[in-house]
């Protein structure tokens, strides 16, 4: 079993509070932050390349707000 699989299995036995603490600790990790920033940079490059090719759509804020409201209603919030 890999270390990642072992950690995943171990987290299933943690309380919700301990899982939250682990999640926060990982989020504060400099290595995890660096990985997230690298991923975000890659996604931004993809978006810029798409925009340069003209693969964009106009932003419809009203439609976006309606979709958010629909999802919130669906979730009962």
TATA-V169966 format. One record per run of one state. SS is the DSSP state (a for helix, b for strand, c for the rest). FROM is the first residue (numbers start at 1). TO is the last residue. Records with the same first field share a line. If there is no record, write none. Layout:
SS = FROM-TO, FROM-TO
//
This chain:
c = 1-2, 12-15, 29-29, 54-60, 76-77
a = 3-11, 16-28, 30-53, 61-75
//
